């Protein structure tokens, strides 16, 4: 888990045990927003990884062509 996920868990636990530090008026909405942000982070990472793999494939093809004498 990332640091953002740990922060969300700390805020949620603080809210549940009623410490009132970083108090959320609606815990359900905060957890839903954190879940959506977490899923977007995973999807963005998967997309960037897929894109980078395609670029590396192109780079390897160019390297093969450049070293072919």
C-alpha positions as a printed NumPy array, in Angstrom:
array([[  0.   ,   0.   ,   0.   ],
       [  1.09 ,   3.529,  -0.689],
       [  1.575,   6.356,   1.746],
       [ -1.731,   7.934,   0.737],
       [ -3.584,   4.763,   1.702],
       [ -1.956,   4.734,   5.139],
       [ -2.956,   8.365,   5.668],
       [ -6.576,   7.521,   4.831],
       [ -6.513,   4.617,   7.295],
       [ -5.07 ,   6.822,  10.05 ],
       [ -7.735,   9.469,   9.452],
       [-10.495,   6.84 ,   9.42 ],
       [ -9.251,   5.207,  12.635],
       [ -8.922,   8.616,  14.284],
       [-12.504,   9.379,  13.293],
       [-13.802,   6.033,  14.496],
       [-12.246,   6.312,  17.96 ],
       [-13.411,   9.928,  18.078],
       [-10.091,  11.715,  18.587],
       [-11.306,  14.696,  16.52 ],
       [ -7.85 ,  15.115,  14.963],
       [ -8.387,  15.643,  11.21 ],
       [-12.029,  14.911,  11.942],
       [-14.213,  14.017,   9.   ],
       [-17.862,  14.975,   9.186],
       [-18.788,  12.055,   6.941],
       [-16.524,   9.019,   7.183],
       [-18.382,   7.15 ,   4.455],
       [-17.744,   9.853,   1.847],
       [-14.093,  10.13 ,   2.85 ],
       [-13.555,   6.373,   2.468],
       [-15.372,   6.371,  -0.883],
       [-13.235,   9.242,  -2.172],
       [-10.075,   7.488,  -0.956],
       [-11.133,   4.262,  -2.701],
       [-11.777,   6.106,  -5.972],
       [ -8.414,   7.906,  -5.711],
       [ -6.667,   4.587,  -4.977],
       [ -8.285,   2.886,  -7.979],
       [ -7.399,   5.817, -10.248],
       [ -3.798,   5.588,  -9.022],
       [ -3.683,   1.851,  -9.861],
       [ -5.233,   2.396, -13.306],
       [ -2.864,   5.271, -14.095],
       [  0.117,   3.149, -13.057],
       [ -1.056,   0.25 , -15.239],
       [ -1.529,   2.582, -18.213],
       [  1.908,   4.175, -17.804],
       [  3.539,   0.747, -17.456],
       [  1.802,  -0.497, -20.598],
       [  2.846,   2.645, -22.499],
       [  6.46 ,   2.334, -21.297],
       [  6.619,  -1.301, -22.412],
       [  5.494,  -0.255, -25.9  ],
       [  8.155,   2.455, -26.013],
       [ 10.839,  -0.012, -24.914],
       [  9.739,  -2.412, -27.67 ],
       [ 10.138,   0.386, -30.234],
       [ 13.5  ,   1.363, -28.736],
       [ 14.793,  -2.216, -28.976],
       [ 13.743,  -2.354, -32.64 ],
       [ 15.591,   0.906, -33.342],
       [ 18.683,  -0.406, -31.521],
       [ 18.664,  -3.585, -33.608],
       [ 18.354,  -1.521, -36.785],
       [ 21.12 ,   0.882, -35.697],
       [ 23.602,  -1.921, -34.96 ],
       [ 22.862,  -3.845, -38.123],
       [ 25.797,  -3.09 , -40.438]])
